[in-house]
């Protein structure tokens, strides 16, 4: 079994990706390898932050590893909040204050389109590979729904009449930025295994 670390402290993400892992890989969490604490995300791009996290594990613990980073990129705001999505409303920001700030910023804009983008950095046998998933949609004017997290209540995915927070999680995972990026990673690992 090839050991592969997923650089996250989020048990939901770990569970989700574990279900998609090809046989022959043993998925380990940061806790499993004794890596406590948060790895500082100091880059100004999603690619940069994903790479920092994967490289941290590779360089300090010697494991092959992958890490993800996600942002909501709003067209009228030139891609903001983007890589700063988690802390858009400033120190102590939470989902509700972040959404409030975004809705205020968008008040005067007609174009409400945006996209969630996830980047996964994989470092395996010393080589880096990147996978991207995008979910296109619109930012609605008021939060709707109680599922999901982050900006889900104000994000209407293209082709749907319900926000990410109103859609069942299985549906969101099928069409989401993260789901798409993880499927690409999983397909790559499958292919690698066969070589
Ligand atoms: P992370 O890189 O997965 O930690 O995501 C960074 C931030 O982007 C989160 O704190 C959320 O604010 C936002 N975000 C990421 N994924 C989603 C999602 O699927 N729905 C809504 N917000 C998300």
Boltz pocket constraint, residues with backbone or C-beta under 6 A from the ligand:
constraints:
  - pocket:
      binder: B
      contacts: [[A, 68], [A, 69], [A, 70], [A, 71], [A, 72], [A, 82], [A, 85], [A, 86], [A, 87], [A, 98], [A, 116], [A, 148], [A, 149], [A, 150], [A, 151], [A, 152], [A, 164], [A, 176], [A, 178]]
      max_distance: 6.0
